[in-house]
Every structure is written in C-alpha cells, then in structure tokens.
Amino acid sequence: MRQVIPLHKQSKKAQREYYAKQRGSWYGISPVTRTVPSRKTYDRNRIKRETQGD
C-alpha cells in the first residue's frame, strides 16, 4: 500500500504537476483573447473610431 504524502511536503515539481491536473482546459481557446478591455484606459484607436462616426 502506498503512503499518501501531504502536498506541502512534496517537491515543487510534484506540486506543480498536481495543480496542473486540477486546472481545466480551454480547449484550444486562448484565455488572453477572452479579456474585456477597460473603458477607463486611454485607447487612441477607440477615440479615432468614435470621431469618424460623426
């Protein structure tokens, strides 16, 4: 029978491997592209788009 070693006593490599298995998959979708840009930040291109509509 194998002994269960607590996670905090395992090596960093083993801890990273454990946490990597716990995380879900994005199935080929990049999570970086899923962010919504803040309206508070200065965006030169957004200002150009808004002024061209007039």
N, C-alpha and C positions, 0 to 999 in steps of 0.2 A: 504494500500500500504506500502511495506517495504522500509525503508530508506537504501540507499547504504552507508556503512561506508568505508572511504578510507582505503586502505590496510595498510598504515603506522600507522594508529590509531587502528588497530585491535590487538588482543593479539598475542603473539609469536606462540601460539598453532594454532590459526586460520591462521596465515601467513604461517606456515609450511604446514598445510593442503591444502591451496590454491596452493602453489608451488609444492606440491607433485602431485596434479591433473594435473598441467601443463606439468610435465615431462612425457616423453614417456616410453614405456615398452620395455624391452629387450627380452620378450617372452621366459623366461627360460634360456637365454644365459648369462653367467657370463661376465660382461664387463672387469673384471680383466684379463681374458684369451685372450682378443682381443688386448692387447698391443703388440707392436713390440719391442723386446729388442734392446737397443742401441749397436752399434758395437764398440763404444769407451770405454765402460766399460770392466773391466777385467773379463773374464769368463774362469775359469780353464778347464771346460768340453769342451768348444769350442776349446781351444788350443789342448786338447787331441785328439779330433775328427780330427782336421786338420793335426796333425802329424801322425796319424795312416794311413791316406790315401796314404802316400808315400811308 
